[in-house]
Structures are given as structure tokens and as C-alpha cells.
Amino acid sequence: MQAAPVKQDLVLIGGGHAHVEVLRRFGMRPEPGVRITLVSRDTHTPYSGMLPGLVAGHYGFDEVHIDLAPLTRFANARLYRDEVVGLDLVARRVLCRERPPIDFDVLSIDTGSAPAMAVPGAAAHAVPVKPVSNFNTRWQALCEEVMASTRPLTIGVVGAGAGGCELVLAVREGLRGRHPLGDDALAYRLVGSGADILPGHNAGARRRFRTALARAGIDVLDGFEVAAVDDRGVTAHDGRRLDLDTVLWVTHAAAPAWPAAAGLAVDERGFIRVDASLQAIAWPGIFAAGDVAAVGPHPRPKSGVFAVRQGPPLADNLRRACRGEAPRPFTPQREFLSLISTGARHAVASRGRFAAGGTWAWRWKDWIDRRFMRRYRELPQMDAAGAATDDDATEAMRCGGCGAKIGADILRDALATLDAAAREDVVLGIAEADDAAVVRIPAGHLAVHTVDGFRAFLDDPWMLGRVGAQHALNDVYAMGATPQSALALVTLPYAAPARLHGDLVHVLRGAIEVFAAADTALVGGHTGEGAELSLAFAVNGYVAPGQLVGKRGVRTGDVLVLTRALGTGVLFAAAMRGLARARWLEAALERMVQSNAAAARCLVAHGAHAMTDVTGFGLAGHLLEMLDGHAAEVALGRLPLYAGAETLAGDAVASTLLAENRRAERAVTARHSAACGARYDLAFDPQTAGGLLAAIPAERAVDCLGALRAAGYAEATDIGTVGAGAGPLVFSD
Ligand SMILES: Cc1cc2nc3c(=O)[nH]c(=O)nc-3n(C[C@H](O)[C@H](O)[C@H](O)COP(=O)(O)OP(=O)(O)OC[C@H]3O[C@@H](n4cnc5c(N)ncnc54)[C@H](O)[C@@H]3O)c2cc1C
């Protein structure tokens, strides 16, 4: 996807408040030869200032979250959804929970903090406000629990800093009118270990908040230092007991353990020690910002405000580090204005010794917060000139033919790090490195061969490897066959040898994970360089002659069963344009890497007369091939669709292949209403790693669908029936 050769890898860990600004700035002004990779556990960054407003019900999810998919696309950065668990500082590698290590030249860490949960029982019984993605889920569950409750409930918030004070009022606001016995059936307690609430704020602000809490009927327990949490409440060090039905945990911030374990210098609480330029002590080229950093000369509270302010100097210093220039120091401001909301549309303003409050303060805060969010939502259109260019033309002029092969050392090293599954029937495979692989077919079986591949539609090579392998395996499953071996054809974008090695390892590791789960040996392949990443696999399998299920063979009355949702074409077309929400893409990818093996077995077991996998020609194209002239009626309203697909199709977003696929319309009669217009378009949407489509005898269809759903194919649906006589294919509502 990146045209210029990659010379340096800038890796950002965590999509926190400082990094979103780094991405925006690199998007506005790309750095030639620098490839950016963001590794983030969450693909939506909650904006801390608006979080209580989400709980209170003033904002929806999208209003308070920065979607990292369009932002990384804007920055021409790769987005890897993963959790970083360590660093190899000497080899300069980031260690992830799921994927292979990621090499870096320049590194920046902005992973935030989470409430300290060291109190016995807290981890098991309290709900931490961070990670926010988990909190959101627990919050939704709490809302449902309250709505279904038949008895009074008491909710406690532990931590009486700004976060806790705001949260308890927001929770009360968000739960208003939800308890079946009325609002009086809900009681709230705010528990703080200090003598007063809001440490670090002035007396006026504290007084105003106390008034707001009292008006809301929230009991405040000062000097209540929680010593233990259990399933019925909390106990203080002095023995006091507080019975609570739910404990929300908003105490002081704790650091993650992995930076210290990796050998980075940390402060006494475990936060990464950085100098005034945000560079880690003793580790040039490694930076940290936001809550996770402890800025030696300028200690500041853990607050989103400071993380935001660090964004511009961090971006500047990362750029300088990539160029080999010395970073510049930055002095953050000492005081800042806090606008802390009090549940309803009201806020308290606090700065130094100044305090005031009212609905005007909330409107002001709302205006500031929305303006901030617009910076990351309404990204400027960049022309092609904004894309990274390289002045070293000779480097870009790479050889074609066999000269475009990846160097032998790179390939050997990459393969050595991978643990490809072995099979006894592989006579010569990767380990033997002969001219060709040799595989033994079980006696009496037919060999099944297929090849499938695509240009990268994702900027994450590990995930691409997984999707590509699954996509290629699907052809074998669709024949009712068993996969046995695979060959890879990988084209990597031009880059320095070390970068090629890293990308190759990621692509192949992703593929090998999928092939290993499918008991399929990767027995060889070919790698080369090209303008962009592309990937194909030839998969070989076998099948007993009587068990072969062809694409053709439908019978009148058969029920058409589709095992997976549609819409990958439109979703990834939208992703290329920065229009797809990260959570839509995540949900689709989760399904795309789900094996179709069990689905195929299930369809065959229920007597499938014909079967195919839905890929590039879309549902309509593949179904027409399957019908082979038979008639069929498909109910568009029944089509399972990926989240976001219908919205995008309704907005006229389409894959470039759609027009070609719509040529199949000559064999289609459209009888649907206007309301199903977008669904009709999606029937032609090209699919990657799509589901299986099968014609099942009508009397077995209900059992078949039940079995498919029980096997984890939740979207499996009967979408229509095969009719009598010759075509057309009818699409109705
Ligand atoms: C209820 C509440 C209200 C608050 N209100 C305010 C407020 O009004 N104003 C204010 O200034 N501050 C507020 N804060 C504090 C504020 O939330 C934090 O200071 C701020 O979020 C820190 O930003 P950050 O950039 O350091 O990290 P974050 O914004 O927390 O982002 C960290 C990112 O890193 C990712 N990540 C974490 N660990 C890993 C890992 N191991 N690997 C990969 N990715 C990882 C996460 O998914 C996340 O995307 C509030 C806090 C709470 C709890």
C-alpha cells in the first residue's frame, strides 16, 4: 500500500490521547520512507472528557470515541489490533499477545493507565472503569440488571477524585427512570480514602461538588480506605463495612507491568521515566507519553489534558528521531482548566483557586469536547502528493523477473522462525527445500487442487495471512474435501531487507496458524517484491469419490442455506476510503478467519445436493453458477449482513468489482421493494473469505440450520428456495 521503499519503522503502542494527534500530524505531513504501525488493544479510543457523558446518556458511543481505523488510514499507518505484552529492547522488537514480534526503529508508548486493583478482592468483585471497552460492556450489563431488578440496589463508586465524583453522578443520571420500583430503589455511595473529595482541586470546586452530590442524594464516605472487596461490598482498614450490590472502581492510576519487565527505567509506581523530550531514559529512539509516562523534570497528574498536550511535541520528536535529529524538550503548562460534569447538563469549572459552576459550564465543556473530537473525525482530504514519496529513485527501480524474488537469506530466516505443521504424508516439504514439494494421496482418493489469492485489502500482514489462508481453504471445503497441503505465493512491497523479513514472517505466521488448525502443511511457495502486498495460496486436498460435492446438482424444492454474512466487499472498500468504523471491520474479520470446515461437514451430513463458497462474484454470481439454469427465489430481507454493510451500500459505497458482478443481473428478476435496495446491491458484493452456500433437501433444512448455529455459525440462514423449471433467479423482499 505504501509506494516508496520503507526505510524506517515507527511503531506506536496504544491509541491513546497523544498518539491520535501523532497520527493526525503524520497524516497531514507524511515522513518519506517512514512506515507507521499502530498496535492497539482497542480500535476505538474513548475521549476521557466525554466518558461520563456517555454513561449519563448525553452522548452515543460514536460521539465519545475516536475511531482508529479512518485515522490510521489517513496517516497511511497500519493498524494492528493486539495487546503488547513486552519489549525486546536490544533487538528493538515489540512483543504482542497474538502476532509475531514487530521490529521498530523508533518506538512510542501511549497505553494509558488503569485503576490500581491491588486491594484483595478488587480484581474479582469490582468493576474497573478502565479499560473502557470492558467497562462499557459491564455498564450495559448493569443497566439491564437494574431494569430487571425486583429489589432496591446500592451502587458504590470507590475513588473520590475527579473521575470518581464525575462517574457516580453520571451513573445516577444514566440509571434514572430505569429501576422498576422507581428511582428511590437505587442508592449511591461515593467512597474516598482522603479527608475530602477532589484532591488537587480548590476548596470552591470541592464545595460545589459536595452540594451537587448532596442534591443527588449520594452519600459520601471520607477517610474510607478500602482494605477488601467481596461479593457483597467493601470493608475499610478501620473495620467499617459498606454493603454494596455493585462496586465501581476509579482509584488512582496504576502502571502496566511490562515496561519495567522489559528493562525500561520506571518510577516508583512503574510508570516509564522519560526526559523533557518524552524520550525514555537511557533508550534513544523510544518515547512515552500520556498516563504511562513519568516526565522527570515536569511531573503532572495523570490526566487526559496532559496526554493531549503532549501530542504535538511527541509528533515533532518522533519525526526528528526518524530523521536522526536530536529531540527537543517540552515544558507542559502547570495549571489547566478542569470542567467536571455533575451528571445532568451542569458542570463545575476549576482552575488554580478559581471555581464556578452552572449549565453554562457544561455547554462550554460540551463545545470544547465536540470541537476536539471533530479534529479526528473530520480529517482533511489529502491529495496524492500528500502520500509518502522518495527522492532516492534508484532504490525504487527494482528488478523484475526472478530478480524480484526475495533474497534467499530472508526467506530462509523467515521460514526458520515459523513452525509449520508437519504431516506424515508430506514426503518433501519446506524443511527439505527441494525444487518441488511431494505429497502422498491416501489410496482410493481423488486429489483436489485450488488456488486463490488477492491484493492486500488490509494493512495488517498477520491478519491478511490468516484471512488469505482461510479464503483459499474454503474452496476445498466447498467440495466436501479434506485439505492436506498448501503453497504460498507472497509479493511484498519494496523495503529494506530487515523490513521484508518482518513482513514475511507476519504473513506466513498468520497463514500457518490457520493451516495448522486445518491440519494442512505449508509445503512451499514463492516470494517476490512488488508495488504492493499480495498473497495467494494453492491448497491441495483429497476426497473419496462418493463424497465429492459439486457446485451443481440443485433439486427443485431445495432450501438455500448461507452460512456467513455478506458485505466484506463494501466494508473494505469503505475502509480504503476511511469510511468504515473499526468495530465493523473487527466484527467482519472475526468471522472471516472462522474456519468453514465444520460448516462443510454439517452441510454434507444434511445431504447437501450442491455446495460452493461465496467469493469474488458475490452471492448472485455464485448462486447462478450453482443453479445452472434452475429457478430460485431469494428473500433479500433474510440475507445475513455484516454490521455496517447495509448502511454503506445505502450510501452508495461499493467495491470496484460491483459493476462487473452486476452483469449477472441479466439472469435476475428483481421483485423487491425500494426498502431492500441496499440489500439487493449486497447480493452482488464480492466476498473475501465468504461463507458456504448449499442446496439442502427441504425436510432437513431446519435440523441443518440448528446444527450450524450450534457449531458456531450464528448467522447461518435459509435465504431462499430452488424452484421448478428453468431460471430466472428472483430477488424479492
Ligand atoms: C471516569 C474518568 C473520567 C475522566 N475524565 C477526565 C477528564 O474529564 N479530563 C481529563 O483530562 N482526564 C480525565 N480522566 C483521565 C483520563 O482518562 C486519562 O488521563 C487519559 O485517558 C490518559 O490518556 P492516555 O493517552 O495516557 O491513554 P488512554 O487514553 O487511556 O489510551 C490508552 C490506549 O492504549 C491502549 N492500550 C493499553 N494497553 C495496551 C497494550 N498493552 N497494548 C496495546 N494497546 C494498549 C488502549 O486500548 C487505549 O487505546 C478521566 C478518567 C476517568 C477514569
The ligand as an SDF file (V2000), in Angstrom:
LIG
                    3D

 53 58  0  0  0  0  0  0  0  0999 V2000
  -14.2110    8.3300   34.6570 C   0  0  0  0  0  0  0  0  0  0  0  0
  -12.9990    9.0860   34.2120 C   0  0  0  0  0  0  0  0  0  0  0  0
  -13.1550   10.3710   33.7730 C   0  0  0  0  0  0  0  0  0  0  0  0
  -12.0580   11.1070   33.3670 C   0  0  0  0  0  0  0  0  0  0  0  0
  -12.2590   12.3700   32.9390 N   0  0  0  0  0  0  0  0  0  0  0  0
  -11.2060   13.1010   32.5640 C   0  0  0  0  0  0  0  0  0  0  0  0
  -11.3990   14.4350   32.1110 C   0  0  0  0  0  0  0  0  0  0  0  0
  -12.5160   14.9600   32.0780 O   0  0  0  0  0  0  0  0  0  0  0  0
  -10.3160   15.1280   31.7050 N   0  0  0  0  0  0  0  0  0  0  0  0
   -9.0720   14.5780   31.7320 C   0  0  0  0  0  0  0  0  0  0  0  0
   -8.1300   15.2540   31.3490 O   0  0  0  0  0  0  0  0  0  0  0  0
   -8.8500   13.3300   32.1450 N   0  0  0  0  0  0  0  0  0  0  0  0
   -9.8750   12.5710   32.5740 C   0  0  0  0  0  0  0  0  0  0  0  0
   -9.6610   11.3040   33.0140 N   0  0  0  0  0  0  0  0  0  0  0  0
   -8.2980   10.7440   32.9620 C   0  0  0  0  0  0  0  0  0  0  0  0
   -8.0090   10.2490   31.5650 C   0  0  0  0  0  0  0  0  0  0  0  0
   -8.9160    9.2240   31.2260 O   0  0  0  0  0  0  0  0  0  0  0  0
   -6.6090    9.6970   31.3720 C   0  0  0  0  0  0  0  0  0  0  0  0
   -5.6760   10.5410   31.9440 O   0  0  0  0  0  0  0  0  0  0  0  0
   -6.3190    9.5960   29.8800 C   0  0  0  0  0  0  0  0  0  0  0  0
   -7.2040    8.6850   29.2700 O   0  0  0  0  0  0  0  0  0  0  0  0
   -4.9120    9.1360   29.6250 C   0  0  0  0  0  0  0  0  0  0  0  0
   -4.7030    9.1320   28.2380 O   0  0  0  0  0  0  0  0  0  0  0  0
   -3.5540    8.2830   27.5940 P   0  0  0  0  0  0  0  0  0  0  0  0
   -3.2830    8.8530   26.2590 O   0  0  0  0  0  0  0  0  0  0  0  0
   -2.4200    8.1620   28.5300 O   0  0  0  0  0  0  0  0  0  0  0  0
   -4.1400    6.8090   27.4440 O   0  0  0  0  0  0  0  0  0  0  0  0
   -5.5790    6.3020   27.0590 P   0  0  0  0  0  0  0  0  0  0  0  0
   -6.4260    7.3350   26.5170 O   0  0  0  0  0  0  0  0  0  0  0  0
   -6.0580    5.5300   28.2380 O   0  0  0  0  0  0  0  0  0  0  0  0
   -5.3030    5.3030   25.8690 O   0  0  0  0  0  0  0  0  0  0  0  0
   -4.5320    4.1590   26.0180 C   0  0  0  0  0  0  0  0  0  0  0  0
   -4.6700    3.3110   24.7740 C   0  0  0  0  0  0  0  0  0  0  0  0
   -3.7020    2.2950   24.8050 O   0  0  0  0  0  0  0  0  0  0  0  0
   -4.2940    1.0380   24.5140 C   0  0  0  0  0  0  0  0  0  0  0  0
   -3.5360    0.0600   25.2670 N   0  0  0  0  0  0  0  0  0  0  0  0
   -3.4530   -0.0580   26.6060 C   0  0  0  0  0  0  0  0  0  0  0  0
   -2.6170   -1.0570   26.9170 N   0  0  0  0  0  0  0  0  0  0  0  0
   -2.1740   -1.5680   25.7400 C   0  0  0  0  0  0  0  0  0  0  0  0
   -1.2750   -2.6070   25.3980 C   0  0  0  0  0  0  0  0  0  0  0  0
   -0.6440   -3.3170   26.3260 N   0  0  0  0  0  0  0  0  0  0  0  0
   -1.0660   -2.8690   24.1030 N   0  0  0  0  0  0  0  0  0  0  0  0
   -1.6750   -2.1590   23.1460 C   0  0  0  0  0  0  0  0  0  0  0  0
   -2.5300   -1.1550   23.4160 N   0  0  0  0  0  0  0  0  0  0  0  0
   -2.7610   -0.8580   24.6950 C   0  0  0  0  0  0  0  0  0  0  0  0
   -5.7300    1.1710   24.9650 C   0  0  0  0  0  0  0  0  0  0  0  0
   -6.5390    0.2930   24.2530 O   0  0  0  0  0  0  0  0  0  0  0  0
   -6.0080    2.6280   24.6340 C   0  0  0  0  0  0  0  0  0  0  0  0
   -6.4160    2.7420   23.2940 O   0  0  0  0  0  0  0  0  0  0  0  0
  -10.7440   10.5410   33.4140 C   0  0  0  0  0  0  0  0  0  0  0  0
  -10.5860    9.2270   33.8480 C   0  0  0  0  0  0  0  0  0  0  0  0
  -11.6930    8.5170   34.2580 C   0  0  0  0  0  0  0  0  0  0  0  0
  -11.4830    7.1210   34.7470 C   0  0  0  0  0  0  0  0  0  0  0  0
  1  2  1  0
  2  3  1  0
  2 52  2  0
  3  4  2  0
  4  5  1  0
  4 50  1  0
  5  6  2  0
  6  7  1  0
  6 13  1  0
  7  8  2  0
  7  9  1  0
  9 10  1  0
 10 11  2  0
 10 12  1  0
 12 13  2  0
 13 14  1  0
 14 15  1  0
 14 50  1  0
 15 16  1  0
 16 17  1  0
 16 18  1  0
 18 19  1  0
 18 20  1  0
 20 21  1  0
 20 22  1  0
 22 23  1  0
 23 24  1  0
 24 25  2  0
 24 26  1  0
 24 27  1  0
 27 28  1  0
 28 29  2  0
 28 30  1  0
 28 31  1  0
 31 32  1  0
 32 33  1  0
 33 34  1  0
 33 48  1  0
 34 35  1  0
 35 36  1  0
 35 46  1  0
 36 37  1  0
 36 45  1  0
 37 38  2  0
 38 39  1  0
 39 40  1  0
 39 45  2  0
 40 41  1  0
 40 42  2  0
 42 43  1  0
 43 44  2  0
 44 45  1  0
 46 47  1  0
 46 48  1  0
 48 49  1  0
 50 51  2  0
 51 52  1  0
 52 53  1  0
M  END
$$$$
